[in-house]
Amino acid sequence: MSLGQQLAPHLPFLRRYGRALTGSQQEGDRYVRAALEAIVAAPEEFPKDVDPRLGLYRMFQGIWSSTHPDDWEEQEETAAGSEAIARARLARIAPVSRQALLLTAMEGFTIEDTGYLIDTTPEEVERLVGEALEEIEKQTRSKVLIIEDEPIIAMDIETIVRDLGHDVTGVAVTRDEAVALAMEDRPGLVLADIQLADDSSGIDAVKDILEQFNVPVIFITAFPERLLTGERPEPTFLITKPFQRSTVKAAISQALFFDQSTVPAG
């Protein structure tokens, strides 16, 4: 099996990580593209002594550590405002802490593998994860709309959201109910399942809401690769079912971290 064939199944998840780390679909995909170009240009430098997925993320981390979005000439003019806010927050949270949190909580790497990816010890990874959670939870508070038709899952998500200090504006089980709740009490974040109770779509519900106002969205799905094809506009933040509580916490923190409307606490 060629290297490309070995890496292909892992690319959607690397794209998810890149987007969560940068807060931008376009910017995250640039890093992924740069990592793939580096692998194609020098395949002999791809790590041979580790699992292909681990080697792929290692190459990505090398690109992330050695470049910055400003190194690319093409920049979205509309990104200026959100970039300024994100940079202000980055001054208070070390990027390596966020990497450690996302690699463990969202991407499911072990403490040891994460240490390999960011060139540090397992003990330091644990410290960094704790630091990231502590700092991010201090920075952002918001109102959250949950779109989820499975009661047990909805209750679990609501508990996680409240434990983080956020308010829940409501729990919707259909597209129409989601839009109505969003218009009644404008949320600062939306957590949306894909398939809803009446066979309506969480994606369509989110589209309806976004036509009225901008709000960060986290999609929850058992099939994340279906939303990460590169063929259309895609979600920046994506959680895979079944999820861990730590994954939801990390995604919420990252989504609010990059949101222009969220004001840092304190």
C-alpha positions as CSV (number, residue, x, y, z in Angstrom):
1,M,0.0,0.0,0.0
2,S,1.4,3.4,-1.0
3,L,2.0,6.2,1.6
4,G,-0.9,8.2,0.0
5,Q,-3.3,5.3,0.5
6,Q,-2.2,4.9,4.1
7,L,-2.8,8.6,4.9
8,A,-6.0,9.1,3.0
9,P,-8.4,7.8,5.7
10,H,-6.8,10.2,8.3
11,L,-7.0,13.4,6.2
12,P,-10.6,14.4,7.2
13,F,-9.6,14.2,10.8
14,L,-6.4,16.2,10.3
15,R,-8.5,18.8,8.6
16,R,-10.8,18.9,11.6
17,Y,-7.8,19.4,13.9
18,G,-6.4,22.2,11.7
19,R,-9.7,24.0,11.7
20,A,-10.2,23.7,15.4
21,L,-6.6,24.9,16.0
22,T,-6.9,27.9,13.8
23,G,-10.6,28.7,14.1
24,S,-10.9,28.9,10.3
25,Q,-11.8,26.4,7.6
26,Q,-9.7,28.2,5.0
27,E,-6.7,28.7,7.3
28,G,-6.8,25.2,8.7
29,D,-6.9,23.7,5.3
30,R,-3.9,25.7,4.2
31,Y,-1.8,24.1,6.9
32,V,-3.0,20.7,5.9
33,R,-2.2,21.4,2.3
34,A,1.2,22.6,3.2
35,A,1.9,19.5,5.2
36,L,0.8,17.3,2.3
37,E,3.0,19.3,-0.1
38,A,6.0,18.7,2.3
39,I,5.3,15.0,2.3
40,V,5.1,14.8,-1.5
41,A,8.2,16.9,-1.9
42,A,10.3,14.8,0.5
43,P,8.6,11.4,1.2
44,E,11.8,10.1,2.7
45,E,11.4,12.5,5.6
46,F,8.0,11.0,6.6
47,P,8.4,9.2,10.0
48,K,8.8,5.5,9.3
49,D,8.9,4.2,12.9
50,V,5.4,5.3,13.9
51,D,1.8,4.7,12.9
52,P,0.9,6.6,9.6
53,R,-1.7,8.7,11.4
54,L,0.8,9.7,14.0
55,G,3.4,10.5,11.3
56,L,0.9,12.6,9.4
57,Y,0.1,14.7,12.4
58,R,3.8,15.0,13.2
59,M,4.4,16.5,9.7
60,F,1.4,18.9,10.3
61,Q,2.9,19.9,13.6
62,G,6.2,20.7,11.9
63,I,4.5,23.0,9.5
64,W,2.4,24.7,12.3
65,S,5.5,25.3,14.4
66,S,7.6,26.7,11.6
67,T,5.0,29.0,9.9
68,H,2.3,31.5,10.7
69,P,-0.8,32.5,8.7
70,D,0.9,35.9,7.9
71,D,3.4,34.0,5.9
72,W,0.8,33.4,3.3
73,E,0.1,36.3,1.0
74,E,-3.6,35.4,0.5
75,Q,-5.7,36.6,3.5
76,E,-9.4,37.1,3.8
77,E,-10.1,40.8,4.3
78,T,-13.0,40.0,6.5
79,A,-10.8,38.1,8.9
80,A,-9.2,41.2,10.3
81,G,-11.6,41.7,13.2
82,S,-11.7,38.1,14.4
83,E,-7.9,37.8,13.9
84,A,-7.3,40.8,16.2
85,I,-9.5,39.3,18.9
86,A,-7.9,35.8,18.5
87,R,-4.5,37.3,18.8
88,A,-5.4,39.2,22.0
89,R,-6.5,35.9,23.5
90,L,-3.5,34.0,22.2
91,A,-1.3,36.5,24.2
92,R,-3.0,34.9,27.3
93,I,-2.9,31.3,26.2
94,A,0.2,29.6,24.9
95,P,-0.6,27.9,21.5
96,V,1.2,24.7,22.6
97,S,-1.4,24.4,25.4
98,R,-4.3,24.5,23.0
99,Q,-2.5,22.0,20.8
100,A,-2.1,19.6,23.7
101,L,-5.8,20.0,24.6
102,L,-7.1,19.4,21.1
103,L,-4.7,16.5,20.3
104,T,-5.8,14.6,23.4
105,A,-9.5,15.6,23.9
106,M,-10.6,16.0,20.3
107,E,-8.2,13.8,18.2
108,G,-7.9,11.1,20.8
109,F,-4.2,10.8,21.0
110,T,-2.6,9.4,24.2
111,I,-0.6,11.6,26.4
112,E,2.5,9.8,25.2
113,D,1.7,10.3,21.5
114,T,0.8,13.9,22.1
115,G,4.2,14.4,23.7
116,Y,5.8,12.9,20.6
117,L,3.8,15.3,18.4
118,I,4.7,18.5,20.2
119,D,8.2,17.4,21.3
120,T,7.7,17.3,25.1
121,T,7.2,14.8,27.9
122,P,3.9,13.1,28.9
123,E,4.1,14.9,32.3
124,E,4.4,18.3,30.5
125,V,1.5,17.4,28.2
126,E,-0.7,16.8,31.2
127,R,0.3,20.1,32.7
128,L,-0.4,21.9,29.4
129,V,-3.8,20.3,29.0
130,G,-4.8,21.5,32.5
131,E,-3.4,24.9,31.8
132,A,-5.4,25.3,28.6
133,L,-8.7,24.2,30.1
134,E,-8.2,26.5,33.1
135,E,-7.3,29.5,31.0
136,I,-9.9,29.0,28.2
137,E,-12.7,28.4,30.7
138,K,-11.8,31.7,32.4
139,Q,-12.0,33.6,29.2
140,T,-15.3,32.8,27.6
141,R,-18.9,32.7,28.8
142,S,-21.9,32.6,26.5
143,K,-25.5,31.4,25.8
144,V,-25.8,28.1,24.0
145,L,-28.5,26.6,21.9
146,I,-28.6,22.8,21.7
147,I,-30.1,21.1,18.7
148,E,-30.4,17.4,19.5
149,D,-33.3,15.0,19.3
150,E,-32.0,12.3,21.6
151,P,-33.0,13.2,25.1
152,I,-30.2,11.4,26.9
153,I,-27.5,13.0,24.7
154,A,-29.2,16.4,24.9
155,M,-29.2,16.2,28.8
156,D,-25.5,15.2,28.7
157,I,-24.6,18.1,26.5
158,E,-26.6,20.5,28.6
159,T,-24.8,19.3,31.7
160,I,-21.4,19.8,30.1
161,V,-22.4,23.3,28.8
162,R,-23.6,24.4,32.3
163,D,-20.5,22.9,34.0
164,L,-18.4,25.2,31.8
165,G,-20.3,28.2,33.1
166,H,-22.5,28.8,30.1
167,D,-26.3,29.3,29.9
168,V,-28.5,27.1,27.8
169,T,-31.1,29.0,25.8
170,G,-33.0,25.9,24.9
171,V,-33.0,22.4,23.5
172,A,-34.5,21.9,20.0
173,V,-35.4,18.6,18.4
174,T,-36.5,19.8,15.0
175,R,-35.4,22.4,12.4
176,D,-38.3,24.7,12.9
177,E,-38.0,24.6,16.7
178,A,-34.3,25.3,16.5
179,V,-34.9,28.4,14.4
180,A,-37.7,29.6,16.6
181,L,-35.6,29.3,19.7
182,A,-32.7,31.0,18.1
183,M,-34.9,34.0,17.1
184,E,-36.5,34.1,20.6
185,D,-33.2,34.2,22.5
186,R,-30.1,34.8,20.4
187,P,-27.4,32.3,21.3
188,G,-23.7,32.9,21.3
189,L,-23.0,29.3,20.2
190,V,-25.0,26.5,18.6
191,L,-24.4,22.8,19.2
192,A,-26.2,20.9,16.4
193,D,-26.8,17.3,15.6
194,I,-27.1,16.4,11.9
195,Q,-30.3,14.2,11.9
196,L,-33.3,15.5,13.8
197,A,-36.5,14.0,15.2
198,D,-38.8,14.7,12.3
199,D,-36.2,13.7,9.7
200,S,-35.3,17.4,9.3
201,S,-31.6,18.4,9.1
202,G,-29.5,20.1,11.7
203,I,-27.5,21.5,8.9
204,D,-30.6,23.2,7.4
205,A,-31.5,24.5,10.8
206,V,-28.1,26.1,11.2
207,K,-28.3,27.6,7.6
208,D,-31.6,29.2,8.5
209,I,-30.1,30.6,11.7
210,L,-27.0,31.9,10.0
211,E,-29.2,33.8,7.5
212,Q,-30.4,35.9,10.4
213,F,-27.1,36.4,12.3
214,N,-23.6,35.1,12.6
215,V,-22.9,32.6,15.4
216,P,-20.2,29.9,15.9
217,V,-21.5,26.4,15.3
218,I,-20.3,23.0,16.5
219,F,-21.8,20.0,14.6
220,I,-22.2,16.6,16.2
221,T,-22.3,13.5,14.0
222,A,-21.4,9.9,13.8
223,F,-20.0,10.3,10.3
224,P,-17.6,13.3,10.4
225,E,-15.9,12.3,7.1
226,R,-19.1,13.0,5.3
227,L,-18.8,16.7,6.2
228,L,-15.1,16.9,5.5
229,T,-14.9,16.2,1.8
230,G,-13.5,19.5,0.5
231,E,-16.4,19.7,-2.0
232,R,-18.4,22.5,-0.3
233,P,-18.4,24.9,2.6
234,E,-17.9,22.8,5.7
235,P,-18.1,23.2,9.5
236,T,-15.1,24.6,11.3
237,F,-15.9,22.6,14.5
238,L,-17.0,19.0,14.4
239,I,-17.5,16.4,17.2
240,T,-17.7,12.7,16.5
241,K,-20.4,10.5,18.1
242,P,-20.1,8.8,20.5
243,F,-18.2,11.6,22.1
244,Q,-16.3,12.1,25.3
245,R,-17.1,14.9,27.7
246,S,-13.6,16.3,27.3
247,T,-14.1,16.5,23.5
248,V,-17.2,18.6,23.9
249,K,-15.5,20.9,26.4
250,A,-12.5,21.4,24.1
251,A,-14.7,22.1,21.1
252,I,-16.8,24.6,22.9
253,S,-13.8,26.4,24.3
254,Q,-12.2,26.6,20.9
255,A,-15.3,27.8,19.1
256,L,-15.9,30.6,21.6
257,F,-12.2,31.4,21.7
258,F,-12.3,32.6,18.1
259,D,-15.8,34.1,18.2
260,Q,-15.8,37.9,17.6
261,S,-18.9,38.4,19.7
262,T,-17.5,36.7,22.8
263,V,-15.9,39.1,25.3
264,P,-13.1,37.8,27.5
265,A,-14.1,37.7,31.2
266,G,-12.3,39.7,33.8
